[in-house]
């Protein structure tokens, strides 16, 4: 197996850090602005509503995907091996070897 160098993990970590710092800067700017106009409770309400909506619709989506998978798995045709296409005794292709 080929080992990757340190460049890929380093770039991934830097990308995650850039995203986290950008989100933190945006949140802090919003907090400071709402505080400057003395309505910091409004931002808490907005943020709470956004988080709640994200969680509710995330759960609804997960339930819809799970239900779809359950229906597909239950409706799939049964697996019946074909004895004419049996691969026992044939060498394994190199792409399947580890």
DSSP file (Angstrom, degrees, kcal/mol; ACC not computed):
  #  RESIDUE AA STRUCTURE BP1 BP2  ACC     N-H-->O    O-->H-N    N-H-->O    O-->H-N    TCO  KAPPA ALPHA  PHI   PSI    X-CA   Y-CA   Z-CA
    1    1 A X              0   0    0      0, 0.0     2,-0.4     0, 0.0    97,-0.0   0.000 360.0 360.0 360.0 139.4    0.0    0.0    0.0
    2    2 A X        -     0   0    0      1,-0.0     2,-0.5     0, 0.0     0, 0.0  -0.622 360.0-142.7 -82.7 131.7    1.2    3.5   -0.9
    3    3 A X        -     0   0    0     -2,-0.4     2,-0.2     1,-0.0    -1,-0.0  -0.807  13.8-135.8 -96.6 131.4    1.8    5.9    1.9
    4    4 A X        -     0   0    0     -2,-0.5    -1,-0.0     1,-0.1     5,-0.0  -0.487  22.0-114.5 -82.9 156.9    1.0    9.5    1.3
    5    5 A X     >  -     0   0    0     -2,-0.2     4,-0.6     1,-0.1     3,-0.5  -0.094  33.8 -93.3 -79.8-176.5    3.3   12.3    2.4
    6    6 A X  H  > S+     0   0    0      1,-0.2     4,-1.7     2,-0.1     5,-0.2   0.524 107.4  82.9 -77.8  -5.0    2.6   14.9    5.0
    7    7 A X  H  > S+     0   0    0      2,-0.2     4,-2.6     1,-0.2     5,-0.2   0.932  87.5  50.0 -67.8 -46.0    1.3   17.4    2.5
    8    8 A X  H  > S+     0   0    0     -3,-0.5     4,-2.3     1,-0.2     5,-0.2   0.940 113.4  43.5 -62.7 -50.2   -2.3   16.1    2.3
    9    9 A X  H  X S+     0   0    0     -4,-0.6     4,-2.6     1,-0.2    -1,-0.2   0.893 114.2  52.4 -62.6 -36.0   -3.0   16.0    6.1
   10   10 A X  H  X S+     0   0    0     -4,-1.7     4,-2.5     2,-0.2    -2,-0.2   0.930 110.9  46.1 -64.3 -44.7   -1.3   19.4    6.6
   11   11 A X  H  X S+     0   0    0     -4,-2.6     4,-2.4     2,-0.2    -1,-0.2   0.883 112.4  51.5 -65.2 -37.7   -3.5   21.0    3.9
   12   12 A X  H  X S+     0   0    0     -4,-2.3     4,-2.4    -5,-0.2    -2,-0.2   0.929 111.5  46.5 -64.2 -44.6   -6.6   19.3    5.4
   13   13 A X  H  X S+     0   0    0     -4,-2.6     4,-2.5     1,-0.2    -2,-0.2   0.914 113.0  49.4 -64.7 -42.2   -5.8   20.6    8.9
   14   14 A X  H  X S+     0   0    0     -4,-2.5     4,-2.3     2,-0.2    -1,-0.2   0.897 110.4  51.2 -63.9 -39.4   -5.1   24.1    7.5
   15   15 A X  H  X S+     0   0    0     -4,-2.4     4,-2.1     2,-0.2    -2,-0.2   0.920 110.9  47.5 -62.4 -44.1   -8.4   24.1    5.6
   16   16 A X  H  X S+     0   0    0     -4,-2.4     4,-2.7     1,-0.2    -2,-0.2   0.910 111.6  51.3 -63.7 -41.8  -10.3   23.1    8.7
   17   17 A X  H  X S+     0   0    0     -4,-2.5     4,-2.7     1,-0.2     5,-0.2   0.901 108.6  50.9 -62.8 -40.6   -8.6   25.8   10.7
   18   18 A X  H  X S+     0   0    0     -4,-2.3     4,-2.3     2,-0.2    -1,-0.2   0.921 112.1  47.0 -62.8 -43.2   -9.4   28.5    8.1
   19   19 A X  H  X S+     0   0    0     -4,-2.1     4,-2.4     2,-0.2    -2,-0.2   0.929 113.6  47.6 -64.2 -45.0  -13.1   27.4    8.1
   20   20 A X  H  X S+     0   0    0     -4,-2.7     4,-2.6     1,-0.2    -2,-0.2   0.919 113.4  47.3 -63.7 -44.0  -13.2   27.4   12.0
   21   21 A X  H  X S+     0   0    0     -4,-2.7     4,-2.5     2,-0.2    -1,-0.2   0.896 112.0  51.0 -65.6 -39.1  -11.5   30.8   12.2
   22   22 A X  H  X S+     0   0    0     -4,-2.3     4,-2.1    -5,-0.2    -2,-0.2   0.928 112.8  45.0 -63.5 -45.2  -13.8   32.3    9.6
   23   23 A X  H  X S+     0   0    0     -4,-2.4     4,-2.6     2,-0.2    -2,-0.2   0.909 113.5  50.3 -65.5 -41.7  -17.0   31.0   11.4
   24   24 A X  H  X S+     0   0    0     -4,-2.6     4,-2.7     1,-0.2    -2,-0.2   0.902 110.3  49.9 -63.6 -40.6  -15.7   32.2   14.7
   25   25 A X  H  X S+     0   0    0     -4,-2.5     4,-2.2     2,-0.2    -1,-0.2   0.898 111.5  48.8 -64.5 -40.1  -14.9   35.7   13.3
   26   26 A X  H  X S+     0   0    0     -4,-2.1     4,-2.3     2,-0.2    -2,-0.2   0.932 113.0  46.8 -65.5 -45.6  -18.4   35.9   11.8
   27   27 A X  H  X S+     0   0    0     -4,-2.6     4,-2.6     1,-0.2    -2,-0.2   0.927 113.1  48.9 -61.7 -44.2  -20.1   34.8   15.1
   28   28 A X  H  X S+     0   0    0     -4,-2.7     4,-2.5     1,-0.2    -1,-0.2   0.886 110.2  51.4 -65.2 -38.0  -17.9   37.3   17.2
   29   29 A X  H  X S+     0   0    0     -4,-2.2     4,-2.4     2,-0.2    -1,-0.2   0.920 111.0  48.2 -63.0 -43.8  -18.7   40.1   14.8
   30   30 A X  H  X S+     0   0    0     -4,-2.3     4,-2.7     2,-0.2     5,-0.3   0.919 111.4  50.1 -62.4 -44.1  -22.5   39.4   15.1
   31   31 A X  H  X S+     0   0    0     -4,-2.6     4,-2.2     1,-0.2    -2,-0.2   0.934 112.1  47.5 -60.4 -46.0  -22.2   39.2   18.9
   32   32 A X  H  X S+     0   0    0     -4,-2.5     4,-2.1     2,-0.2    -1,-0.2   0.896 113.0  48.6 -63.6 -39.9  -20.4   42.6   19.0
   33   33 A X  H  X S+     0   0    0     -4,-2.4     4,-1.3     2,-0.2    -2,-0.2   0.952 113.0  45.4 -66.9 -48.3  -22.9   44.2   16.7
   34   34 A X  H  <>S+     0   0    0     -4,-2.7     5,-2.6     1,-0.2    -1,-0.2   0.857 114.0  51.3 -63.3 -33.4  -26.0   43.0   18.5
   35   35 A X  H ><5S+     0   0    0     -4,-2.2     3,-1.4    -5,-0.3    -1,-0.2   0.875 104.5  57.3 -67.8 -36.9  -24.3   44.0   21.8
   36   36 A X  H 3<5S+     0   0    0     -4,-2.1    -1,-0.2     1,-0.3    -2,-0.2   0.784 110.5  42.9 -67.5 -26.2  -23.5   47.5   20.4
   37   37 A X  T 3<5S-     0   0    0     -4,-1.3    -1,-0.3    -3,-0.1    -2,-0.2   0.219 115.3-116.9-102.7  14.4  -27.2   48.2   19.7
   38   38 A X  T < 5S+     0   0    0     -3,-1.4    -3,-0.2    -5,-0.1    -2,-0.1   0.818  87.2 107.0  57.2  38.7  -28.3   46.6   23.1
   39   39 A X    >>< +     0   0    0     -5,-2.6     3,-1.1    -6,-0.1     4,-1.0  -0.226  26.0 138.3-132.7  44.9  -30.3   43.7   21.6
   40   40 A X  H 3>  +     0   0    0      1,-0.3     4,-1.5     2,-0.2    -5,-0.1   0.758  67.9  64.6 -64.2 -23.5  -27.9   40.9   22.4
   41   41 A X  H 3> S+     0   0    0      1,-0.2     4,-2.0     2,-0.2    -1,-0.3   0.837  95.4  59.3 -66.6 -31.1  -30.9   38.7   23.4
   42   42 A X  H <> S+     0   0    0     -3,-1.1     4,-2.6     1,-0.2    -1,-0.2   0.914 103.4  50.2 -63.9 -42.3  -32.2   38.9   19.8
   43   43 A X  H  X S+     0   0    0     -4,-1.0     4,-2.9     1,-0.2     5,-0.2   0.892 108.3  52.9 -64.6 -38.2  -29.0   37.3   18.5
   44   44 A X  H  X S+     0   0    0     -4,-1.5     4,-2.3     2,-0.2    -1,-0.2   0.900 111.0  47.3 -61.0 -40.4  -29.3   34.5   21.0
   45   45 A X  H  X S+     0   0    0     -4,-2.0     4,-2.4     2,-0.2    -2,-0.2   0.917 113.1  47.9 -66.8 -44.0  -32.9   33.9   19.9
   46   46 A X  H  X S+     0   0    0     -4,-2.6     4,-2.4     2,-0.2    -2,-0.2   0.938 114.0  46.6 -61.9 -47.7  -31.8   33.9   16.2
   47   47 A X  H  X S+     0   0    0     -4,-2.9     4,-2.4     1,-0.2    -1,-0.2   0.901 112.2  50.5 -63.6 -41.6  -28.9   31.6   16.8
   48   48 A X  H  X S+     0   0    0     -4,-2.3     4,-2.6    -5,-0.2    -1,-0.2   0.912 110.9  49.1 -62.1 -42.8  -31.1   29.2   18.9
   49   49 A X  H  X S+     0   0    0     -4,-2.4     4,-2.6     2,-0.2    -2,-0.2   0.907 111.3  49.3 -64.4 -41.7  -33.7   29.1   16.2
   50   50 A X  H  X S+     0   0    0     -4,-2.4     4,-2.3     2,-0.2    -2,-0.2   0.914 113.1  46.5 -64.4 -42.5  -31.1   28.4   13.5
   51   51 A X  H  X S+     0   0    0     -4,-2.4     4,-2.4     2,-0.2    -2,-0.2   0.922 113.4  49.0 -65.1 -43.6  -29.6   25.6   15.5
   52   52 A X  H  X S+     0   0    0     -4,-2.6     4,-2.8     2,-0.2    -2,-0.2   0.920 112.0  48.1 -62.8 -44.6  -33.0   24.1   16.3
   53   53 A X  H  X S+     0   0    0     -4,-2.6     4,-2.5     2,-0.2     5,-0.3   0.900 111.0  51.6 -63.1 -40.6  -34.1   24.2   12.7
   54   54 A X  H  X S+     0   0    0     -4,-2.3     4,-1.8    -5,-0.2    -2,-0.2   0.930 113.4  44.2 -60.9 -45.8  -30.8   22.6   11.5
   55   55 A X  H  X S+     0   0    0     -4,-2.4     4,-2.4     2,-0.2    -2,-0.2   0.918 113.9  49.4 -66.9 -43.6  -31.2   19.7   14.1
   56   56 A X  H  X S+     0   0    0     -4,-2.8     4,-2.4     1,-0.2    -2,-0.2   0.948 116.3  40.8 -62.6 -49.4  -34.9   19.1   13.3
   57   57 A X  H  X S+     0   0    0     -4,-2.5     4,-2.2     2,-0.2    -1,-0.2   0.798 112.5  56.3 -73.5 -26.2  -34.5   19.0    9.5
   58   58 A X  H  X S+     0   0    0     -4,-1.8     4,-2.3    -5,-0.3    -1,-0.2   0.916 110.2  45.0 -65.3 -43.1  -31.3   17.0    9.9
   59   59 A X  H  X S+     0   0    0     -4,-2.4     4,-2.6     2,-0.2    -2,-0.2   0.917 112.5  51.6 -66.7 -42.9  -33.2   14.4   11.9
   60   60 A X  H  X S+     0   0    0     -4,-2.4     4,-2.2     1,-0.2    -2,-0.2   0.905 111.4  47.6 -60.5 -40.9  -36.1   14.4    9.4
   61   61 A X  H  X S+     0   0    0     -4,-2.2     4,-2.5     2,-0.2    -1,-0.2   0.916 111.0  50.7 -65.6 -43.0  -33.6   13.9    6.5
   62   62 A X  H  X S+     0   0    0     -4,-2.3     4,-2.6     1,-0.2    -2,-0.2   0.896 110.8  49.3 -62.2 -39.8  -31.9   11.1    8.4
   63   63 A X  H  X S+     0   0    0     -4,-2.6     4,-2.6     2,-0.2    -1,-0.2   0.908 111.0  49.6 -65.6 -41.6  -35.3    9.4    9.0
   64   64 A X  H  X S+     0   0    0     -4,-2.2     4,-2.2     2,-0.2    -2,-0.2   0.912 113.1  46.1 -64.4 -42.2  -36.2    9.7    5.4
   65   65 A X  H  X S+     0   0    0     -4,-2.5     4,-2.5     2,-0.2    -2,-0.2   0.920 113.6  49.0 -66.0 -43.5  -32.9    8.2    4.2
   66   66 A X  H  X S+     0   0    0     -4,-2.6     4,-2.4     2,-0.2    -2,-0.2   0.913 111.5  49.1 -62.7 -42.8  -33.2    5.4    6.7
   67   67 A X  H  X S+     0   0    0     -4,-2.6     4,-2.4     1,-0.2    -1,-0.2   0.906 111.1  50.5 -63.3 -41.0  -36.8    4.6    5.7
   68   68 A X  H  X S+     0   0    0     -4,-2.2     4,-2.5     1,-0.2    -2,-0.2   0.919 111.0  48.4 -62.6 -43.8  -35.7    4.6    2.0
   69   69 A X  H  X S+     0   0    0     -4,-2.5     4,-2.7     2,-0.2     5,-0.2   0.896 110.3  51.5 -63.7 -40.3  -32.9    2.2    2.8
   70   70 A X  H  X S+     0   0    0     -4,-2.4     4,-2.3     2,-0.2    -2,-0.2   0.927 111.4  47.1 -63.0 -44.4  -35.1   -0.1    4.8
   71   71 A X  H  X S+     0   0    0     -4,-2.4     4,-1.9     2,-0.2    -2,-0.2   0.925 113.8  47.8 -62.9 -44.5  -37.6   -0.3    1.9
   72   72 A X  H  X S+     0   0    0     -4,-2.5     4,-0.8     1,-0.2    -2,-0.2   0.914 112.5  48.4 -64.5 -42.9  -34.9   -0.9   -0.7
   73   73 A X  H >< S+     0   0    0     -4,-2.7     3,-0.5     1,-0.2    -1,-0.2   0.902 114.0  46.4 -65.2 -40.2  -33.3   -3.6    1.4
   74   74 A X  H 3< S+     0   0    0     -4,-2.3    -1,-0.2     1,-0.2    -2,-0.2   0.806 114.9  46.9 -72.2 -28.3  -36.6   -5.4    2.0
   75   75 A X  H 3< S+     0   0    0     -4,-1.9    -1,-0.2    -5,-0.2    -2,-0.2   0.468  84.8 113.5 -93.6  -2.3  -37.7   -5.2   -1.6
   76   76 A X  S << S-     0   0    0     -4,-0.8     2,-0.1    -3,-0.5     3,-0.1  -0.338  76.5-101.2 -69.1 152.7  -34.4   -6.4   -3.2
   77   77 A X        -     0   0    0      1,-0.1    -1,-0.1     3,-0.0    -2,-0.1  -0.405  44.6 -97.5 -70.8 150.4  -34.5   -9.7   -5.0
   78   78 A X        -     0   0    0      1,-0.1     2,-0.6    -2,-0.1    -1,-0.1  -0.345  37.6-110.8 -67.7 150.3  -33.1  -12.7   -3.1
   79   79 A X        +     0   0    0     -3,-0.1     2,-0.5    -2,-0.0    -1,-0.1  -0.727  38.5 176.5 -85.4 119.9  -29.6  -13.6   -3.8
   80   80 A X        -     0   0    0     -2,-0.6     2,-0.0    -3,-0.0    -3,-0.0  -0.942  25.4-135.1-124.7 107.9  -29.4  -17.0   -5.6
   81   81 A X        -     0   0    0     -2,-0.5     2,-0.7     1,-0.1     5,-0.1  -0.352  15.2-131.3 -62.9 140.1  -25.9  -18.0   -6.7
   82   82 A X    >   -     0   0    0      1,-0.1     3,-1.4     3,-0.1    -1,-0.1  -0.840   8.6-154.8 -93.9 114.5  -25.7  -19.4  -10.2
   83   83 A X  G >  S+     0   0    0     -2,-0.7     3,-1.1     1,-0.3    -1,-0.1   0.784  93.3  60.4 -62.9 -24.8  -23.8  -22.7  -10.2
   84   84 A X  G 3  S+     0   0    0      1,-0.2    -1,-0.3    -3,-0.1    -3,-0.0   0.747 107.5  44.9 -72.3 -21.9  -22.7  -22.1  -13.8
   85   85 A X  G <  S+     0   0    0     -3,-1.4    -1,-0.2     2,-0.0    -2,-0.2   0.097  80.6 142.8-107.4  21.4  -21.0  -18.9  -12.9
   86   86 A X    <   -     0   0    0     -3,-1.1    -3,-0.1     1,-0.1    -5,-0.0  -0.413  35.7-163.0 -65.3 133.2  -19.2  -20.3   -9.8
   87   87 A X    >   +     0   0    0     -2,-0.1     3,-1.9     2,-0.1     2,-0.2   0.301  43.8 129.4-103.2   9.4  -15.7  -18.9   -9.4
   88   88 A X  T 3  S+     0   0    0      1,-0.3     3,-0.1     3,-0.0    -2,-0.0  -0.455  76.0  23.2 -64.7 133.4  -14.4  -21.5   -7.0
   89   89 A X  T 3  S+     0   0    0      1,-0.4     2,-0.3    -2,-0.2    -1,-0.3   0.215  97.1 113.2  94.4 -14.7  -11.1  -22.8   -8.3
   90   90 A X  S <  S-     0   0    0     -3,-1.9    -1,-0.4     1,-0.1     3,-0.1  -0.680  75.8-105.2 -87.8 144.6  -10.4  -19.8  -10.4
   91   91 A X        -     0   0    0     -2,-0.3     2,-0.3    -3,-0.1    -1,-0.1  -0.374  37.6-106.7 -67.9 148.4   -7.5  -17.6   -9.4
   92   92 A X        -     0   0    0      1,-0.1    -1,-0.1     2,-0.1     5,-0.1  -0.559  36.4-110.5 -75.4 134.7   -8.3  -14.3   -7.7
   93   93 A X    >>  -     0   0    0     -2,-0.3     3,-1.7     1,-0.1     4,-0.6  -0.349  24.6-119.6 -62.9 146.2   -7.7  -11.3   -9.9
   94   94 A X  G >4 S+     0   0    0      1,-0.3     3,-0.7     2,-0.2    -1,-0.1   0.786 110.3  64.7 -58.9 -27.9   -4.8   -9.1   -8.8
   95   95 A X  G 34 S+     0   0    0      1,-0.2    -1,-0.3     3,-0.0    -2,-0.1   0.722 102.8  48.7 -71.1 -17.8   -7.1   -6.1   -8.2
   96   96 A X  G <4 S+     0   0    0     -3,-1.7    -1,-0.2     2,-0.0     2,-0.2   0.552  92.0  96.2 -96.0  -8.8   -8.9   -8.0   -5.4
   97   97 A X    <<        0   0    0     -3,-0.7    -4,-0.0    -4,-0.6    -3,-0.0  -0.531 360.0 360.0 -79.7 147.1   -5.7   -9.1   -3.6
   98   98 A X              0   0    0     -2,-0.2    -1,-0.1   -97,-0.0    -4,-0.0   0.368 360.0 360.0-115.9 360.0   -4.5   -7.1   -0.7
